[in-house]
Each structure stands twice: as structure tokens, then as C-alpha cells.
Amino acid sequence: MNKQLIECIPNFSEGRDQNILNKIADAVRSIDGVKLLDVDPGKATNRTVFTFVGEPEAVINAAFVAIKTASELIDMSKHSGEHPRMGATDVCPLVPIANIGMEETVEWSKKLAKRVGEELNIPVYLYEFAASAPYRKNLADIRSGEYEGLKDKILKPEWKPDFGPQSFNARSGATVIGARNFLVAYNVNLNTTSTRRANAIAFDVREKGRVKQENGKPVLDEKGEQVFEPGMLKSVKAIGWFIEEYGIAQISMNLTDITVCKVHEAYEAVKKKSEERGVRVTGSELVGLIPKQALLDAGRYYLQMQERSAGIPESEIIKIAIKSLGLDELKPFDPKKKIIEYLLEEENGKKLVDMTVTGFVHETSSESPAPGGGSVAALAGALGTALGTMVANLSSHKRGWDDRWEFFAGYADKGAQIQQELIHLVDEDTRSFNLLMDAFRLPNGNDGEKAIRKEAVQKATQYAAEIPLKVMQTSLKGYEILEAMAEHGMESSISDIGVGALCLRTCVTGAWLNVRINAQSITDETFKSKLLNTGSEVEHTSEKKSAEILGKVNDKIK
């Protein structure tokens, strides 16, 4: 239901010829469903980092055409630069952003690597989570010897490429492709100008830690190398520095795996170690972009610290995160420009759910066939669940019920997630209708065109039936919130629970009508039977649950 998003950050061995960079950028932009977020060239390094985001298949296509374009325009035999490199497209990592796990991202990276190796005749090595052997996990190990040493290295059995020829490609070199976690560049602000104190705090928290000392001298191992005492945080690199622009010292961190160390965990660790050294944290700064989930995790953490429910709108949770982390201390922090998913939403244009209530009603009543009953049903389900969420939130703050706040907050959080799913389905139902209309508009002349059109219409019709079924199934989960609040929530809000039950009943029954009318045109009898059997069960359960909740409501309203 929710879009899977991955980020691609290819590094090209060209940072000086803007014409070449423009052509690579144009290649990326030529792929529908991909947004090019950033192009960061470096003249000294003669290297440029591109960043683009989208759904997996679109991103893979964009990465391929970018790598192909680079292979045509960049001649590695003439390349020089300060940064280590081994190919025209030196490295191309994929990063899971939303609704996709690392395992699936690895599979997409392998598909890309196979295509590059086979179609472009470029040797490809897999690294990080996609690595085919432990010694290939680290990019530096694969790239050791760089382009100049590749001619001999590639012939060694242990350095046979994962895809592509085991021969030296003088023009394009070799490319490293893989999957890794999102890296966040994050700075924490201090109320000091002392770089020495900032560095001491950085050594306290970073994974590498500091050099172990005995009697004022560094401790060495049997090889004569310095021994380090690890710091507090895993997957964190950090240094202390003074920023003249702001007149303060900062702890500058790279959070190399935010599934291991979250942004708020890094912030709190720096706060703790700063206070131990008589220094105070005043805020923080995000460099670049961040996945939405990272700030949602932070907002929920601080709400938990306040013993408050996280069953509130997403925007409010993110606002709590921004204020708690002090992300707006040095300059304004605009979530629409810093959160990857929000940038993509702006690209996709205005949605039905972004309209005013009046605007939505007027759009529904217009001559356009969409939005129609499906979108309205999904909206009714979102409103019904929202009423249960409201009662849970009110109950969690009721005076005298302090010891029960977690019980109610749990239901509020669950309710907020359900209504968010239904809000998404408001637009998805209209989108499914538009996809069906697009299928009907396909050419219908010769036999080949007729076959393609028929298949497209059937596929779109199935999807148009699956969406209202998803609306039914999602709304059914909302009854759990209403039922719990009817039994345990504030009695003064019991009528709201009744209205919520009626909304959910309307939602499920209305969506069931849409399932059935679309099912009439489905020719796959197996698919159709499963669809209708599932929908019938949900409709029956909804009718039963609605009646039970309304019975409890009426018992309490005398």
C-alpha cells in the first residue's frame, strides 16, 4: 500500500566537466518516478556524488542509464583526482528509505549489478550488505590498488568480479554496487568555543573512542599500534570542531547506521557526556536529508519521556522532534525540505487529503467521476478511527488516570497508524480509477493491441477491486480501538464512540459495494472468488462489531 522508497548515491569519476555531469543528470531525470535530489561535484577530487530517490524499479533503471551514460562519457585512462577510485562509476550504493528492508534492497542491488555487468560489459563487485564474501564487504578493500592496479588485480581468483567480465576495461574500470544503511551527517551544538573540550566529548561518544593511556602514555599492542578504548555509541564517527560562522564548537558526527544508533540516541549521549564535562548542549544541526522515520522515532521517544501519547498527527510528532533536538537553533528547519519523503510528495502534486473539507466536498460533487464512493468510504473510515483515537488521547490525560496513560496511549498510537493508512487509501482509490481509465484508452485496433489492452484492463480492474477491499480490512482494525474505548474510555465521550462505529460501518459497507461492482468485470474466476469471499467475511464481521459497540454505547446513554 505505502510506496517502497530507496535512495541511490552513485559516485562518478568526474567533477570538472559540467557538460558531462549535465548529461548524467538528464539521464537520471529521464526515468519517471525518480527525483534527483542533489548533485555535489568536487574539482580537486574530480568526483561527483549524485543523490536520487524513488521506488525500487525506477531507481534501478535510473542508476543503469546513469552508469551507461558515464561509461560513454568518462575515460578512466585519462582520469586523475585526489579521491581513491577504480571506475567511471566508482561506487553505487542503494539505501532503504521507506517500507522496504535491507534484504530486499540487497536483491535490487544484485539485479542492477547483473545488468551492468552483462549489458555494459563492466566488471562489478558487490559490497556492504550485498557482499558475496566477508573480505569484499569493505569498499576500501575492494578499491585497494585503485584503477591503476585493477589490470593485474582482476585476474586473481579471489578478485574475480561478481558480475561482468574478468578482464580489464580500460575505459570504464570497474564499479562497486551494493546496499547499505542510511548515513546521517549530524552536528550537536555546544555552549563553548573550546575545540579541545568538544573533541573530548566526541571521543567519549564515538565508536572508535580514544587512545588508551597508562601513566600518561599511549598503550600499544603487540604490533606496536595504539590501543583504543571504545566510546558509548556504535556506528558513530565523531570529531569536535569550532564553527566560526556560528561562533560555537560542535560535535560533528556521521551516524553510519541509524538502525543501530538513532539520531535522538546520539543527541542524548552527547548531552550526557557534555554535562559531565561542564558543557551544555544547546541544539543540533542536520546536514543534508533524513528519512521521515528517523524524526518520527525521535518524536515518539520524547513523547514517551513526557508520558504523552504518540497517537497524534505525524506533523505534530515531527514538530516535537525538531524542538526536542533543537534542530532549528542555528537556522529555520523546514521538514518539507529536509525529509526525503516530503520532497517526493511535493513532486507528486496536491492530493485529495490535502484539500480543505469544503474543497473535498465540492470536488466530490463536481462533474468529475473521481473522487467517488470509494474515496468517501475511506475517508469515513479514517474519521471513525480518528474518533476512537481522540477518546484514547483524552483518556490518557484524564486527571486521576495517570497510572493508565500507557494503556490508552497504546490504543491512540495504534489508531493513528490505522487512520494514516486510510488517509492514504482516500487518494489511492481515485488513483486506481484513473489507472483503469488509462487502460481503457489504450489502442484497440489490431489483434496485438487488443490483447495488450485486454490484459491491462483486467490488471487495472483487479487493482480497482483490491483497493476497496484493503479499505474494508484496514477499517475493520479500527473497531478494536472503538471497542476498547467503549469499555474503558471516558464515559463523557461515549457518544463519539457511537459515531465512530457508524462511520466504520459506512466505510466497510460502502467499500464492499465497490469491491462487488468491480468484481463483475473480472474474468479470473479464482481471483474473483477469493476477493468476494474475503470481502463477505469482512462485511459480516463489521456488521457484528458495529452492532456490539452501538449496544454498549446505548447502554451507557440512558
N, C-alpha and C positions, 0 to 999 in steps of 0.2 A: 504494500500500500504506500508506505513512505519511500521516497526515492533513495536509492543507494547512491552515495557520492564518494568518489575517490579523487585525490589530488595527484597530479603528476608534476615533477620538478626536474625536467631534463637539463643537463649542463652541456652546453655546446662549446667547442674549442674555437670560438671566435668572439672577440669583444671590441673589435676596432672598425670593422666594415659594416656600417649601418644598413647598407643595401642588402647584405646577406641576412642580417637579423630581421629586417622587414619582411623578407620573403619567407623565412621560417615562421614568423608571426602570422603572416597571411595564410600559410598552410594550416596552422592550428585553427585560426578563425573560420576556415572553410568547412569545418566539421560542425554540423548542427548539434546543439545540446552541450557544447563545451564553452566555457567562459575563460578567456585569457586574463588572468588577474594581474600579472606582473612580468616585466622583462627587465632584468638587472645586469647590464653589461659592465665589464671591468677591463679597462685598457691595458693596465700593467699585467694582469693575469691572462689577457687575451682569451677571455672566457665569459660566457653569458648564461645566467640562470633564468629559465622561463618557469612560470607557475600557472597552471590551468586546472580547472575543476569541472567535473560533470559526472554523469552516470557512467558506469564501467566501460561498456562497449564503445560509447562515444569517445571517452578518454583514450582508450586503446587505439582507436582509429586516428585520433589527433596526434598521438605520440608517434604512430607509424609514419604518417605523412611528414611530420616534423623531422624525424630521423632520416627519412628518404631525401627530403629537401637538403638537409645538412650534408648528406653523403654526396650530393650532386654539386654543392657549392663550396665545401671546405676540403682543401687538400692538406692532409696531415704532414706530408713530406716537406711542406713549406712553413709549418706552424712552429711558433716559439712563444713562450709565456712563462710567467713565474709559477703558475699553479701546476701541480702534477696532473698529467693527462695521458691517455692511451688511445683516444679515438676522437673522431669528428663530433659524434655524440658520445661524450666521455662516460656519463652515468645517467641513468633514467629510473629514479625510484618512484614507486606508486605508494600512496599513503591512504589508508582507510579513513574516511571523514565521517560518514553518517550511514547508519543502517546496514553496515557491511563489516564483517570480521576480517581478521588478518589472514585466516586460512583461505577464504575466497579471494582476497586481494592477491595472495601468492599465485593462485591459479590464473588470474588475469595477467599477472606479470610474466608467467610462463607462456601464455598464448602470444603476448607481444614479442617475447624473446624468440619464440619459434618462427614467427612471421618475419621478423627482421633477419634472422639467420638464413631462412630459406629463400625469401623473396629478394633480399638486398645483398645476399652473399657476404654479410658482415659477421665475423666471429662474435659470439655473445656469451658472456659469463653471467651467471645468476649469483646474487649476493643477499646479505642480511637474511630475512626470514625465508627467502626463496632459495638460499644457497643449497647446492647439491652435495656439499661436504663441509665439515666444520672449518677447514682451513680456507674455504672460499667465502666465509661469512663477512669478513672484514674487507672493505673496499680498498684500503691501503695495501693489503697483502696481494689482492688481485692486480692492483695497478703498479706494484713494485717493478721497477725497471722501466716503467713508462713506455711511451710509443717506441723509443729508440731500442729498447731491449725486447720488444714484442716479437721481432722476427725470429729470434732463437727460442724465446720462452714458449711460444705457442706450439713448438714441435715436441716439447717434453710431454710424456704421457700424463703426468699429474696436472698439466695445464692445458689439456685438450678442452676446447670450448664446449659449453653445454649445448649450444646450437650454432649452426653455421659451419663453414669450412675450417679445418685445422691447417690453415695456411695464412700467410701474412698478406693482409690487404693494405698495400702501401698508401692508398689514397684515404681510406676511412679508418684504418686502425682497427680497434675492437671496441665494443660497447658493453657496459655493465648494466644489467637490468635486474630489478628486484623489488621487494616490498619491505617497507619499514614503517615504524610508528611516526606520528606527527611530532615535529620538533618545534618547541615554542621558545622564542627569544624573549626573555622576561627580565626586567630590571626592578630592583626594590630600592626605594629612596630612603636615605638616612639623614638624620639631623646633625650631620657632621661634615667637615671638609677633609677629614683625615683619610687619605688613601691607605695608610698603614692599618688603621682600625677596620676599615672596610675589607681589606684583604684578610685580616684575621677572622672576621665573621665569615667571609667566603670560604676560607679553609675549614671552618667549623662545619659548614653545611654540605659542601660538595662531596661527591662520592670518593674522589681521589684523596681528599683530606689534606694533611700536611706532613712534612718530613718528620719522622720520629726523632726525638732528641734525647740524649743521655749525657749529663754533665755538660750541657751546652754545646754538644757536638752531634752532628747527624749520625744516625745509626746506619751502618752499611750491611748488606747481605754478603753471602759467600762469593758473589761475583763482583763485589765492590760497588754495587749500585745502592742508592738511597732507599731506605725502607719508609713506607708511608703509613700513617695512622688514618684509617678511613673516616670520612665525615658522616653526618647524620643521614644524608639522602642518597638513594640510589638513582642512577640515570640522570645525574645533575652535574654539569660543569659550571664553575663559577670563579669569578675574579672580582676584586674591588677596584674601582676607579673613581676619579674625580671628573665631573662634567662641568666644564667652565660655563656652558650655556645656561645651566640651571644653578650654578654656584653650590652644588652639593656633591657628596660622594654617593655612589650607588653600588649595590651588589649586582653585577651583570651575570645572568645565568642563561644557559641553554638547557632546557628541560628536554632531554633526548627521547624520553618515552613517557608521555603523560598518562599512560595506563599504569605506570609504576609509581611515578611521583606527580601528583596533580598540582595545578597552579596554586591552589589555596594551601596545600601542604608545604610547598616551598616558601610561600609568604609567611606562614605561621612559624616555620623553622627559623627563618631569618629574624623574625620578631623576637623569638625566644633567645637566640644567641646574641642579638643586639642588646637586649635588656641586661643580659649577664655582663656585658662589657660597658654598660652605662650609656648606650646609644639607643636612640628611639627611631623606629620605623615610622615614616610619615605618609607613605603611599607607595605606588608602584607604577610601572610603565610597561605596556605591551608593545613589542617591536614586530610589525608585520600583522599577520592574520591569525585567527584562532577558531577552532571548531566550536560550535554552539554548546556542545555537551560539556566542554571544559568550564564554561561560565555557569551553566546550569548546576553542575556538581558543586561549584564554589558557593552559589547562592543557596542551595539546599543545605550545605554544611553550616553556613552562618545562621540560617533559619532554625536549624536543629539546635545550635548553641543558644539561641534565644527562646527555645521551647515553643517555636511557632510552626504552624502548618506550612508545608510546601505545596499544598493544593490550591495554588493561586496562579494567575496567568503567567505564562512564560516570560513576558516582558517585565513583570514585577520581580521575578526570581533573578533575572539578569541585572536589574537595577540594584537589587540587594548586593549582588556580587561586585558590581562596579564600585559601589560606595564602600563596601567592606574591605576591598583590596586597594582602595584609593587610586583606582586607575585614571581618575580624572583630576588628580592633583596638579600635574605639570601642564596639562593641556586638555581640552574637551575630549571625551571618549564617546564616539558615536557608534553604537552597536551595528548600525546599518552599514558602516564602512569597515568594521573590524572583524565581524563574524562572517565566516565563509558562506554559510547557508543563506544569510540575509542578502549578501551580494548577489547570489544566484536568484533569489526571489525577485529582486529588483529587475533583473534581466528578463524574467518571465512575464513581467507586466502585472497589472492590477487584477486581483482575484475578487470573486463574489463576496467572500467573507470579509474583505477589506472595505466593503461599502457601508454606508450608514443603513440603519434599519429602513428608513424611508426609501433610500436608493434601491435596496434589495427588493422591497415590495413593488416599487414602480417597475423595476427590471422584470420581475416575475409577471406582472400584469401587461407587459408590452406585447407587441405582435411577434416577438422572437419566441420560438418554441422552447428555448432553454434560457434560464433555469426553469425546470418544471417540477412535477410532483416528487421526483427522486431527490433533488436538492433540498426541497422544502421538508421532506421527510427526515433527511439527515440533520437539517437544522433543528427540527422538533426534537430529535433525539439528543442533540447537543444541549439544548435548553433544558430538557428534562433531567439529564445528568447533572447539569450545572446547578439546578435547584437542590439536588441531593448534596452536591459538593458544598454549596452555600451553608446548608444546615450543619454539615460536618465542621466547617470552619467556625461557625458561630458557637457550636457546642464545645469546640476545643478551647475557646476563650471564656466560656461561661464561668463567672465567679463561683468558687466552691468546687469546681470540677478540675482543678489543677492537676490532680493525680491521674486524670483520664485523658489528658491532652494528646498523648501519643496514639491512643486508640482512635480518637476522632481524626487526628492529623493523618493517620494512615489511610482512612477512607477518603479524606479530602484529596490526598495526593493521587490515589487511585482514580477518583472521579475526574480530576483534572486531566489525567492522561487519556481517559476514555473520551471526554468531550473534545480533546485536541484531535483525536483520531476522527471523530465525527465531523468536526470542522473541516478537516482535510477532505472528507468524503463529499461535503457540500459541493466543492469545485470539481472533484473527481467524477461525480455523476454527470455533470454538464460536459466535462471533457469526454466521457465515454460516448455521450450522444453525438458530439462533434466528430469523433473518430468514426462512428457509424455512418454519418452523413458523408464524410470524406471517402469512405469505402464505396458508397453508392454512386459517387461522382466519377469513379474510375472508368476508363474506356471500356466499351461493351460491344465492340464490333466483331472481330474475328473470333474463332474458337479459343485461341490462346488468351486473348484479352478477357473473354467471358469467364474462362476458368480462373484466371487471376482475380477477377472482380468477385466471383462467387466465393472463393476462399477467403478473400479479405472481408467480405460482408459477414460471413459466418464467424470469423475470428472476432470481428468488432461486435457482433450481436452477442456472442458468448460473454465478452467483456462487459457489455452493457447490462447483462443479467447478473454477472458476478458482483458488480459494484453495489447494487441494492441489497444483494444477499449479505455482503460484507457490512452494510449499514445495519441490517437486521441483527447480525451476530454481535456487532460491536455494541449496539443499543441494549441487547439482552444483558450485557455485563453491567450496564448502568442500574439495573434493578437491584443488584447487590448493595449498592450504595443507598438507594432509597429504602430498601428493606431494613438495613441496619439502623438508619436514622429514624425510621418509623418506630422501632423498638427502643432505641437508646438515646436518640437526639432530643433536643429541646422541644417540649410539647407545644410551646408557643409558635413553633414553626411547622406544626403538623400539617396544616393546610397546604404549605409549599410542597410537602412530600406528595400529597394527593395530586396536585397539579403536575408535578414531575412524572408521576406514574401515568397520568393521562397523556402526557407528551410522548413518553416512551411507547405507549400503546399505539398512538397515532403514527409514530415513526415506523414501528415494526409492521403494522398493518399496511401502511402506505407503501413502504418499500417492497412488501410482499406482492402488492399489485403490480409493481414494476417488474419484479422477477418473472411473474407469470406471463405478462404481456410480451416480454422479450423472449421468453421460452417458446412461445408459439412459433417463432421463426427459426428455431434451432433444429438442424437436421441430424446432429449427432445424438442418437437416442440414449446412449449410455451417459453422456454428459448431461443431457436434459433430465433424465430420471434422477440422477444424483442431486442435481440442482434443486429440483422440485421437492424431493424427499427431505433434503436438509432444510429448505425454506419452510415446509409444512411443519416440521418439528419445532423450529424456532417460533413460528407464529403461534402454535399451540401453547408452548411454554410461556410466551409473552402474555397471552390472554389469561393464563392461570396466575402468573405472578402479579399482573396488574390488578386482578380482582382481589387477590390476597392482601396486597398493600392498601388498596382502597378500603377494604374491610377494616383493617387496623386503623386507618385514618378516621373512618366514620365512627368507630367505637370510641375514639378519643374526643370526637366533636359531638357533644350532646346538645 
